[in-house]
């Protein structure tokens, strides 16, 4: 699939509604993001430009997860920014073809790497650490989960003040750990409000373990599981930091090949921290920012997505809400 197979749509509102164009645009983007892709026909991404006023536009991009992940979207934004700068005369940018296609990577993974001693070692690591069972997430809910789970969900967003964000960073430095570990540990302490023997929390891993695929699009990410015993915040920080080092050294083995991965339900908590700067266009002469639309799908019972902005943290809590 090439860019030539993707059509660009341009929407423009009449002058009579331009003052309300932004909220109308958000309401328009939300159902458009829900439209299913045809995996047999393609293309597997959509691009729409909404013209709100003469000087304000919204770029809507939807990609199927089979051809893209969070890292790929960051690449897309950087490449698009570079092409725009070249187009308006701010230097020369050429987007070269990736050194490897995903089909080549998939063949190498299936035919060679998964049969290697390193793959066997990583599989043994996960079997030793997790066994054959992932602790389900026990949440105080009003209704029992339906027999047939769906991806229906909702989200709530919260912005932490710059003062609180700085206190979290200071705590991380004091505990000789990272902001990721501090936030993940705090999230686990929250999940520990229910009496459990252990807490299993998933986290997306980049999965780009080979230099040749660092600048390649498509879906390479994997899910890793961080397990810990119930404990307080500071006691758990160092333990989580140490485990994370080992966990990400063993991130290459696909989750569905783990002893628990073949049958593990997604009734678990998940966490990730991302730098917001990576997903914002850098265009000369244009002020660009991200536009939040409602999330109505959830892969996990509870997923805490944190964006690290220049001065504060934005928390997006996504959760299932099956009737």
C-alpha positions as CSV (number, residue, x, y, z in Angstrom):
1,X,0.0,0.0,0.0
2,X,1.4,3.4,-1.0
3,X,0.4,7.0,-0.2
4,X,-1.1,7.2,-3.7
5,X,-3.8,4.8,-2.6
6,X,-5.0,7.2,0.1
7,X,-7.3,10.0,-0.8
8,X,-7.3,13.4,1.0
9,X,-10.7,14.8,1.8
10,X,-11.3,18.5,2.5
11,X,-14.3,19.7,4.6
12,X,-15.2,23.3,5.0
13,X,-18.0,24.8,7.1
14,X,-20.2,27.7,5.9
15,X,-19.5,31.1,7.3
16,X,-22.7,31.0,9.4
17,X,-21.3,28.2,11.6
18,X,-17.6,29.0,11.7
19,X,-17.8,30.3,15.2
20,X,-19.0,26.9,16.3
21,X,-16.7,25.0,13.9
22,X,-14.3,23.6,16.5
23,X,-16.9,21.8,18.7
24,X,-18.7,20.6,15.6
25,X,-15.4,19.3,14.2
26,X,-14.8,17.3,17.4
27,X,-18.2,15.8,17.2
28,X,-17.6,14.9,13.6
29,X,-14.2,13.3,14.2
30,X,-15.5,11.1,17.0
31,X,-17.8,8.9,14.8
32,X,-15.4,9.1,11.9
33,X,-12.7,7.5,14.1
34,X,-15.1,4.6,14.7
35,X,-15.6,3.7,11.1
36,X,-14.2,0.2,10.4
37,X,-11.4,-0.5,7.9
38,X,-11.8,-3.0,5.1
39,X,-8.8,-5.2,5.6
40,X,-9.4,-6.9,2.2
41,X,-9.4,-3.6,0.2
42,X,-7.5,-0.9,2.0
43,X,-6.2,1.7,2.4
44,X,-5.7,1.2,6.1
45,X,-5.5,4.8,7.0
46,X,-7.7,7.9,6.3
47,X,-6.8,11.6,6.1
48,X,-9.3,14.4,6.3
49,X,-8.6,18.2,6.5
50,X,-11.3,20.3,8.2
51,X,-11.2,24.0,7.4
52,X,-12.6,25.8,10.4
53,X,-11.7,29.3,9.3
54,X,-9.3,30.9,6.8
55,X,-6.5,30.5,9.3
56,X,-7.4,27.4,11.3
57,X,-7.5,23.9,10.1
58,X,-7.8,20.4,11.7
59,X,-5.9,17.4,10.2
60,X,-7.6,14.2,11.0
61,X,-5.6,11.0,10.6
62,X,-6.9,7.5,11.4
63,X,-4.7,4.4,11.0
64,X,-5.4,0.8,11.6
65,X,-3.3,-0.8,14.3
66,X,-2.2,-3.5,11.9
67,X,0.0,-1.0,10.0
68,X,0.9,1.5,12.7
69,X,1.7,1.9,16.4
70,X,2.6,4.8,18.7
71,X,6.2,4.8,17.4
72,X,5.1,4.7,13.8
73,X,2.8,7.7,14.4
74,X,5.7,9.7,15.8
75,X,7.7,8.9,12.6
76,X,4.7,9.9,10.5
77,X,4.5,13.3,12.2
78,X,8.2,14.0,11.9
79,X,8.3,13.0,8.2
80,X,5.2,15.0,7.4
81,X,6.8,18.0,9.2
82,X,10.0,17.6,7.2
83,X,8.1,17.4,3.9
84,X,6.1,20.5,4.7
85,X,9.3,22.5,5.6
86,X,10.8,21.5,2.3
87,X,7.7,22.4,0.4
88,X,7.6,26.0,1.8
89,X,11.3,26.4,1.1
90,X,12.9,25.7,4.6
91,X,15.5,23.2,3.4
92,X,15.4,20.0,1.5
93,X,13.9,16.8,2.9
94,X,13.7,13.4,1.3
95,X,11.8,10.6,2.9
96,X,13.7,7.5,2.0
97,X,12.3,4.0,1.8
98,X,12.7,2.0,5.1
99,X,15.7,-0.4,5.0
100,X,13.4,-3.3,5.6
101,X,9.8,-4.1,4.9
102,X,7.5,-5.6,7.5
103,X,7.0,-8.7,5.4
104,X,10.8,-9.3,5.6
105,X,10.8,-8.7,9.4
106,X,7.9,-11.1,9.8
107,X,9.7,-13.8,7.8
108,X,12.9,-13.3,9.8
109,X,11.0,-13.5,13.1
110,X,9.0,-16.6,12.2
111,X,11.7,-18.5,10.3
112,X,14.8,-17.6,12.4
113,X,14.5,-15.6,15.6
114,X,11.6,-17.6,17.2
115,X,13.7,-20.7,16.7
116,X,16.8,-19.2,18.3
117,X,18.3,-19.7,21.7
118,X,17.6,-16.1,22.6
119,X,13.8,-16.6,22.0
120,X,13.9,-19.8,24.1
121,X,15.7,-17.8,26.9
122,X,13.1,-15.0,26.9
123,X,10.2,-17.5,26.8
124,X,11.7,-19.3,29.8
125,X,12.1,-15.9,31.6
126,X,8.4,-15.1,31.3
127,X,7.3,-18.6,32.3
128,X,9.5,-18.3,35.4
129,X,8.2,-14.8,36.4
130,X,4.6,-15.2,35.6
131,X,3.9,-18.9,35.3
132,X,0.6,-19.7,33.5
133,X,-1.7,-17.3,35.2
134,X,-2.2,-13.5,35.2
135,X,-3.9,-12.0,38.2
136,X,-7.2,-10.6,37.1
137,X,-7.9,-7.0,38.0
138,X,-10.3,-6.8,40.9
139,X,-12.2,-3.5,40.7
140,X,-15.1,-2.4,43.0
141,X,-17.8,-2.3,40.3
142,X,-21.6,-1.9,40.5
143,X,-22.4,-4.7,38.0
144,X,-20.8,-8.0,37.1
145,X,-18.9,-8.3,33.8
146,X,-21.1,-9.7,30.9
147,X,-20.2,-13.2,29.6
148,X,-19.2,-11.7,26.2
149,X,-16.7,-8.8,26.6
150,X,-16.5,-6.1,24.0
151,X,-14.1,-3.1,23.4
152,X,-16.8,-0.6,24.4
153,X,-15.2,1.9,26.7
154,X,-14.9,5.5,27.8
155,X,-12.3,7.9,29.2
156,X,-11.7,10.7,31.6
157,X,-8.8,13.2,31.3
158,X,-7.0,15.1,34.1
159,X,-4.3,17.6,33.9
160,X,-1.8,17.8,36.8
161,X,-0.5,21.2,37.8
162,X,3.1,22.1,37.0
163,X,3.8,22.2,40.8
164,X,2.5,18.6,41.3
165,X,4.3,17.4,38.2
166,X,7.6,18.8,39.5
167,X,7.0,17.1,42.9
168,X,6.6,13.8,41.1
169,X,9.8,14.3,39.1
170,X,11.6,15.3,42.4
171,X,10.4,12.1,44.1
172,X,11.7,10.1,41.1
173,X,15.1,11.7,41.5
174,X,15.1,11.1,45.3
175,X,14.2,7.5,44.8
176,X,16.9,7.2,42.1
177,X,14.3,6.0,39.5
178,X,12.4,7.3,36.5
179,X,9.1,9.2,36.2
180,X,7.7,6.2,34.4
181,X,8.4,3.9,37.4
182,X,7.0,6.5,39.9
183,X,3.8,6.9,38.1
184,X,3.4,3.1,37.4
185,X,4.0,2.4,41.1
186,X,1.4,5.0,42.2
187,X,-1.0,3.4,39.7
188,X,-0.3,-0.1,41.2
189,X,-0.9,1.3,44.7
190,X,-4.3,2.6,43.5
191,X,-5.1,-0.9,42.1
192,X,-4.0,-2.4,45.4
193,X,-7.0,-0.9,47.2
194,X,-8.6,-4.4,46.8
195,X,-6.9,-7.2,48.7
196,X,-4.9,-9.3,46.3
197,X,-1.8,-11.5,46.5
198,X,0.0,-9.7,43.6
199,X,-0.6,-7.0,41.0
200,X,-0.1,-7.6,37.3
201,X,0.0,-4.5,35.1
202,X,0.6,-4.5,31.4
203,X,2.6,-1.9,29.5
204,X,3.3,-1.4,25.8
205,X,6.9,-2.0,24.7
206,X,8.3,-0.5,21.6
207,X,9.5,-3.8,20.3
208,X,12.0,-2.3,17.9
209,X,14.9,-4.4,19.0
210,X,16.9,-4.3,15.8
211,X,18.4,-1.0,14.4
212,X,17.0,-1.6,10.9
213,X,13.4,-1.3,12.0
214,X,13.8,1.9,14.2
215,X,12.7,4.1,11.3
216,X,10.2,1.6,9.9
217,X,6.5,2.1,10.0
218,X,4.0,-0.7,10.9
219,X,3.1,-2.4,14.1
220,X,6.1,-3.7,16.1
221,X,5.0,-3.0,19.7
222,X,4.5,-5.8,22.2
223,X,2.8,-6.0,25.6
224,X,4.9,-6.8,28.7
225,X,3.7,-7.5,32.2
226,X,5.1,-6.0,35.4
227,X,4.2,-8.1,38.5
228,X,4.7,-6.9,42.0
229,X,3.5,-7.8,45.5
230,X,1.3,-5.3,47.4
231,X,3.4,-2.6,49.1
232,X,3.7,1.1,49.7
233,X,4.8,3.6,47.1
234,X,8.5,4.1,48.1
235,X,9.0,0.4,48.9
236,X,7.7,-0.5,45.4
237,X,9.6,2.1,43.4
238,X,13.0,0.4,43.5
239,X,11.6,-3.1,43.0
240,X,9.6,-1.9,40.0
241,X,12.6,-0.1,38.6
242,X,14.8,-3.2,38.9
243,X,12.1,-5.4,37.3
244,X,11.5,-3.0,34.5
245,X,15.2,-3.3,33.4
246,X,14.8,-7.1,33.1
247,X,11.4,-6.9,31.6
248,X,12.5,-4.8,28.7
249,X,15.5,-7.0,28.1
250,X,12.9,-9.7,27.3
251,X,10.4,-7.7,25.3
252,X,11.0,-9.3,21.9
253,X,9.0,-12.6,22.5
254,X,5.4,-12.0,21.2
255,X,2.9,-11.8,24.1
256,X,0.6,-14.4,22.4
257,X,3.5,-17.0,22.6
258,X,3.8,-16.6,26.4
259,X,2.4,-19.5,28.5
260,X,-0.2,-17.0,29.7
261,X,-0.6,-15.1,26.5
262,X,-2.6,-17.7,24.6
263,X,-5.5,-17.6,27.0
264,X,-5.0,-14.5,29.3
265,X,-8.1,-12.2,29.3
266,X,-7.6,-8.5,29.0
267,X,-9.2,-8.0,32.4
268,X,-6.1,-6.2,33.7
269,X,-4.7,-2.8,34.3
270,X,-2.3,-1.2,31.8
271,X,-0.1,1.9,31.9
272,X,2.1,3.9,29.6
273,X,3.9,7.3,29.6
274,X,4.6,9.1,26.4
275,X,6.3,12.4,25.4
276,X,3.6,14.6,23.9
277,X,6.2,16.4,21.8
278,X,6.6,13.4,19.6
279,X,3.1,13.5,18.2
280,X,2.8,17.2,17.4
281,X,3.6,18.7,13.9
282,X,6.6,21.0,13.7
283,X,5.6,23.4,10.9
284,X,7.3,26.8,10.3
285,X,5.0,29.7,10.6
286,X,2.2,27.5,12.0
287,X,1.2,26.9,15.6
288,X,0.1,23.2,15.9
289,X,-1.4,21.4,18.8
290,X,-3.2,18.1,19.3
291,X,-7.0,18.0,19.4
292,X,-8.6,15.6,21.9
293,X,-11.6,13.5,20.8
294,X,-13.7,11.2,22.9
295,X,-12.3,7.7,23.4
296,X,-15.1,5.1,23.2
297,X,-13.0,1.9,23.0
298,X,-10.9,0.1,25.6
299,X,-8.7,-2.9,25.3
300,X,-8.2,-3.2,29.1
301,X,-10.5,-2.8,32.1
302,X,-8.4,0.1,33.2
303,X,-5.6,1.8,31.1
304,X,-3.8,4.9,32.4
305,X,-2.3,6.8,29.5
306,X,0.0,9.7,30.6
307,X,1.4,12.4,28.3
308,X,4.4,14.3,29.4
309,X,4.1,17.9,28.2
310,X,6.6,20.8,28.7
311,X,5.4,21.8,32.2
312,X,2.8,19.3,33.3
313,X,1.3,15.8,32.9
314,X,-2.0,14.9,31.3
315,X,-3.6,11.7,32.5
316,X,-6.1,9.9,30.3
317,X,-7.9,7.1,32.1
318,X,-9.5,4.7,29.7
319,X,-11.8,2.0,30.9
320,X,-14.4,-0.6,29.8
321,X,-18.0,0.1,30.3
322,X,-19.8,-3.0,29.0
323,X,-23.5,-2.9,29.9
